Amino acid sequence: MISTNLETHIMNTQKPRYDIYRLIHKALRECMGEVLTAVGRMDPDDNLERAAALARVREMLAFCSMHLKKEDEFVHTAMELRAPGSSQHTLGDHAHHLESFQDLEAATIAVETSDAGARAAAAHSLYRKLGLFVGENFSHMYTEETANNEVLWRTYADSELVALENAIVASATPQEKAFSLRWMLPAISPAERAALLNVVRPNLPPTVFADILNGLQTRLSESNWEKLCTALAVPALAA
């Protein structure tokens, strides 16, 4: 558990530092929360509903696995380079997460393969395991956002952290980038959303950017959609 003194120290820093975890962790929390809710409300005896919910579990596991690998390869490597031993706690958590991925996949298969009499119990077992997984990950992300950031901010300049994040993004496939954006854009604040879209906009064909906006509109409140249109200087989209 991270002490409140460390959190207070971070929050009271006069000049906010670049937080490499900020946006991607909001995306992960959004994804995990939605998937947990979807499995909790799933009708295990409705074939289409069950298949859709279990597909979302697997999408979540793929997202978490991708994120874990990027952190191990880039963030933990950077921490060890300048503060040897500083990533060991979160690396240990990641080893546990890998076991959880396998356990959740097995629980998902159990729901798929159970007969009608056992399916409800298998679905509830999956839900409980998902709840534990989500809770552990929320705690883990808090540790990264406090303890790991303290190491990164002490040993790296903001410009270096931006370069590190750019390297992570560059290493992702187009499919991985699209999937991350899908969860990230609805999860972040209006100011963060507008800033991110203004960064990616020049690098995308207009039709691709329009597709992103069209997909996003249904996932935002009317107020947040209007704020985004104003920030992007595209008032026609608000119609």
Buried (B, 14 or more C-beta within 10 A) or exposed (E): EBEEEEBEEBEEEEEEBBBBBEBBBBBBBBBBEBBBEBBBEBEBEEEEBBEEBBEBBEBBBEBBEBBBEBBBEBBBEBBBEEBEEBBEBBBEBBEEBEEBBEBBEEBBEBBEEBEEEEBBEBBBBBBEBBBEBBEBBBEBBBBBBBBBBBBBBEBBEBEBBEEBBEEBBEEBEEEBEBBBBBBBBBBBEBEBBBEBBEEBBEEEEEEEBEEBBEBBBEBBEEEBBBBBBBBBEEEEBEE
